[in-house]
Structures are given as C-alpha cells and as structure tokens.
C-alpha cells in the first residue's frame, strides 16, 4: 500500500514571507487611513459637520486652522515691527 505523508507545517521561509506580507498590508492600511484623515483636516469645520464627521475631527480641523491663522498673524507683526525698528 502506497501512502504519502502529509506535512502539517510550512517551511520557515514561507512563514516569514507570510508575516512580512501581513506587515506590509497593515502598514498600507494605516497609511491610507492617515492620508484620509489628513485630507479631511484640510476641510473647514462647516463642511466636516455637514458630512457627519466626528466631533474630534471637527475640533482638530478648527484648531489647525486657528493655529495657522495665528502663525500668519505673528509673522506679519514680526515683519512689520522689524521694518520700522531700524528706520
């Protein structure tokens, strides 16, 4: 009677390749989600509320917009003050 033996394990290189493949897939999913969040943060608060975005996303977008506005104003004030100082 001829019987074959069935191996119930995979060689180490196949297991390593499977782990690496899974790591790449997870990294890609996280990166895609991060890009989507970054794109949503570029929208204004009203638009985010209209599309039903979570409150934390609306507040983060508002905070970033206010911070950018403050930085622009600070740069303008520093530039204007520096120009008049040495006249």
JOZITA-V74242 format. One record per residue. N is the residue number from 0. D_FIRST is the distance of its C-alpha to the first C-alpha in whole Angstrom. Layout:
N	D_FIRST
N	D_FIRST
This chain:
0	0
1	4
2	6
3	10
4	13
5	16
6	19
7	22
8	25
9	27
10	28
11	32
12	33
13	32
14	33
15	36
16	37
17	36
18	39
19	41
20	41
21	41
22	44
23	46
24	45
25	47
26	50
27	50
28	51
29	53
30	55
31	55
32	57
33	59
34	60
35	61
36	63
37	65
38	66
39	67
40	69
41	71
42	72
43	75
44	75
45	76
46	74
47	71
48	73
49	73
50	69
51	68
52	67
53	67
54	70
55	69
56	68
57	72
58	73
59	71
60	73
61	76
62	76
63	75
64	78
65	80
66	79
67	79
68	83
69	84
70	83
71	85
72	88
73	88
74	87
75	90
76	93
77	92
78	92
79	96
80	97
81	96
82	98
83	101
84	101
85	102
86	105
